[in-house]
Amino acid sequence: MDCPSRKEEMRMKVSIIVISLLFVFTSGFSGWILPSGVKEPQSYESIDRKKIVEFNTAMTNARITYRSGHYTSLMQYSGSFSDTLVAGTIIVYKTSSGNYGKMKITGYAQYHAWSKVMNYQYCDVPFFVFTTYLEEGSPLVSGGYPIILDSYVRANGYDPLQGIGPITYWAWKVDLRSADYYERPQGSSFMWFYFDFDTNQTGFYNNYNGVQFSGADLHNEKNETKSRFSPINGAIFAVVYKP
């Protein structure tokens, strides 16, 4: 039997290395991201409080980038972003009150939000389902239309269903209690600048008309190149699944 030539051996070695690198690359950027010793869940629905606690060692207060791109003008919406965390991404967390929970991203609003009061700060508006659990394992709160803490904010056009922003030819004050997004998936919550996973509350301001939003778990922010979740008040999070 003929032995393979040196060139053939080299080609085989290169092929093996390429296949190995592709496996590492794809496994690192899709599928379950598991801490050592944690068994892969069957689905988002199968994740209960006991399973979330197993992810505790992976949870941190590090910022999570969920969109990236470039805007030449956030004010006028010129430019574009792509989803770093696409719909179906699963994140687990421990809230500022010490409760464990899970969330799954279900999409993003067409328009990003802005706050004139906060010196024109911006945020994308993610849609997501979530469940926060009590210590004994039963649900404390689940997703759905969130409780909105702020009374008024400027919005684009007459119809708040189009999303908050951008600033164009007109701007009216819209009662946020009626604000929603036509593209919000059924059963999904949404967040603006701050969100509390213990109460399903969201809002634009850390302190609005004297009402403190001290229990928030995330600060949601956007700049010209990225959109990020920033855990606050002692809350910790971990991305555990990327489609």
C-alpha positions in Angstrom: 0.0 0.0 0.0 1.4 3.4 -1.0 2.2 5.8 1.9 0.8 9.3 1.6 3.2 11.9 0.4 4.5 14.7 2.6 2.2 17.2 0.8 -0.8 15.0 1.3 0.1 14.7 5.0 0.3 18.5 5.3 -3.1 18.9 3.6 -4.6 16.4 6.0 -3.2 18.2 9.0 -4.3 21.6 7.7 -7.8 20.2 7.1 -8.0 18.9 10.7 -6.8 22.2 12.1 -9.4 24.2 10.1 -12.2 21.8 11.1 -11.1 22.1 14.7 -11.0 25.9 14.6 -14.4 26.1 12.9 -15.8 23.9 15.7 -14.4 26.1 18.4 -15.5 29.3 16.6 -19.1 28.1 16.0 -19.5 26.6 19.5 -18.2 29.8 21.0 -20.7 32.0 19.2 -23.8 29.8 19.1 -25.5 27.2 21.3 -25.4 26.9 25.1 -22.6 28.6 27.0 -22.2 26.4 30.0 -20.2 26.7 33.2 -18.1 23.6 34.1 -20.3 20.7 35.3 -23.6 22.3 34.3 -25.8 20.0 32.2 -27.4 21.5 29.0 -31.0 22.4 29.5 -33.5 21.0 27.0 -35.2 24.4 26.3 -35.9 27.9 27.7 -39.1 26.5 29.2 -37.3 23.7 31.0 -35.1 26.2 32.9 -36.4 26.5 36.5 -34.9 28.2 39.5 -32.8 25.2 40.4 -31.2 25.2 37.0 -30.6 29.0 37.1 -28.7 28.7 40.4 -26.3 26.3 38.6 -25.3 29.2 36.4 -24.5 31.4 39.3 -20.7 31.1 38.8 -21.1 32.6 35.3 -23.1 35.6 36.4 -21.3 39.0 36.7 -22.0 42.7 36.7 -20.2 43.1 33.4 -21.9 45.0 30.6 -23.6 42.9 28.0 -23.5 44.3 24.4 -26.6 43.3 22.5 -26.4 45.5 19.4 -23.4 46.9 17.4 -23.0 49.1 14.4 -22.5 52.8 13.7 -24.7 55.9 13.8 -23.4 59.1 12.4 -26.4 60.8 14.2 -28.4 59.2 17.0 -30.7 62.2 16.9 -31.7 61.8 13.3 -31.4 58.0 13.2 -28.7 58.0 10.4 -26.8 54.8 10.3 -27.6 51.2 11.3 -27.1 48.5 13.9 -27.1 44.8 13.7 -28.2 42.4 16.5 -25.3 40.9 18.5 -27.9 39.0 20.6 -30.6 37.9 18.2 -34.2 36.8 19.1 -34.0 33.5 21.0 -31.0 34.5 23.1 -31.3 33.4 26.8 -30.0 35.3 29.7 -30.1 34.3 33.4 -29.8 36.7 36.3 -29.9 37.4 40.0 -31.7 40.6 40.8 -30.7 43.3 43.2 -33.2 41.8 45.7 -31.5 38.4 45.4 -34.1 36.6 43.3 -33.0 34.3 40.4 -34.7 34.5 37.0 -34.4 33.9 33.2 -35.2 36.0 30.2 -35.3 35.3 26.4 -35.0 38.1 23.8 -37.9 38.1 21.4 -37.0 41.1 19.2 -36.3 44.8 19.1 -38.5 47.9 18.5 -38.1 49.7 15.2 -37.1 53.0 16.8 -34.7 53.6 19.7 -35.8 55.7 22.7 -34.4 59.0 23.8 -34.5 61.2 26.9 -34.2 65.0 26.6 -34.2 65.3 30.3 -31.1 63.2 30.5 -29.3 65.4 28.1 -30.3 63.4 25.0 -29.3 60.0 26.1 -30.5 57.0 24.0 -31.4 53.3 24.3 -32.7 50.6 22.0 -35.9 49.0 23.1 -35.6 45.2 23.4 -38.6 42.9 23.7 -38.3 39.8 25.9 -40.1 37.2 28.0 -38.9 36.6 31.5 -39.7 34.9 34.8 -38.3 35.8 38.2 -38.6 33.1 40.9 -39.2 33.1 44.6 -36.7 31.2 46.8 -39.0 28.2 47.0 -39.2 27.9 43.2 -42.6 29.4 42.3 -42.8 32.4 40.0 -42.6 35.9 41.6 -43.3 37.8 38.4 -43.4 37.0 34.6 -43.3 39.2 31.5 -46.0 40.9 29.6 -46.7 44.6 29.2 -44.5 46.4 31.8 -45.5 48.8 34.6 -44.3 52.2 33.4 -43.1 54.5 36.2 -42.8 57.8 34.3 -45.8 60.0 33.5 -44.8 61.8 30.2 -42.1 61.8 27.6 -41.8 63.4 24.2 -42.6 61.0 21.4 -42.5 60.9 17.6 -45.8 61.6 15.9 -49.4 61.1 17.2 -49.1 57.3 17.6 -47.0 55.9 20.4 -47.3 52.5 18.8 -44.6 53.5 16.4 -42.1 53.7 19.2 -40.5 56.5 21.1 -38.5 58.8 18.8 -36.9 59.9 16.6 -37.0 63.7 16.8 -38.3 65.0 13.4 -40.7 67.8 12.4 -43.0 67.5 15.4 -42.9 66.2 19.0 -45.9 65.9 21.4 -46.1 64.8 25.0 -47.6 61.3 25.0 -49.0 59.7 28.2 -46.7 56.7 28.7 -49.5 54.7 30.3 -50.8 54.2 26.7 -47.4 53.8 25.0 -46.8 50.5 23.3 -45.2 49.0 20.2 -47.1 47.4 17.4 -44.2 45.0 16.8 -44.0 43.8 20.4 -44.5 40.0 20.4 -47.5 38.8 22.4 -46.6 38.3 26.0 -43.3 40.1 25.8 -42.2 42.9 28.0 -40.0 45.8 26.9 -37.5 48.1 28.7 -36.4 51.7 28.4 -33.4 53.1 30.4 -34.2 51.2 33.6 -35.8 47.8 34.3 -36.7 45.9 37.5 -37.0 42.1 37.1 -38.7 41.8 40.5 -41.6 44.0 39.6 -41.7 44.2 35.7 -41.2 48.0 36.0 -39.5 50.2 33.4 -38.8 53.9 33.1 -36.7 56.7 31.6 -35.3 58.2 34.7 -33.5 57.1 37.8 -35.4 59.8 39.7 -38.6 61.2 38.0 -40.6 63.8 39.8 -39.3 62.7 43.1 -40.1 59.0 42.5 -36.9 56.9 43.1 -36.4 53.9 40.9 -34.0 52.3 43.4 -34.9 48.6 42.6 -33.8 48.6 39.0 -31.5 45.7 37.9 -30.4 47.0 34.5 -29.5 50.3 33.0 -30.1 50.1 29.2 -28.0 52.5 27.1 -27.0 53.2 23.5 -24.2 55.2 21.9 -22.9 55.5 18.4 -21.4 52.1 18.2 -23.1 49.8 20.7 -26.2 49.1 22.8 -25.6 47.5 26.2 -27.3 46.2 29.3 -25.4 47.4 32.5 -26.3 45.5 35.7 -26.8 47.9 38.6 -27.6 47.8 42.3 -25.8 44.5 42.8 -27.7 42.5 40.1 -25.7 40.0 38.1 -26.4 38.5 34.6 -25.0 35.8 32.2 -25.8 35.0 28.6 -26.2 31.3 28.5 -27.6 30.6 25.0 -27.1 32.2 21.6 -29.1 30.8 18.6 
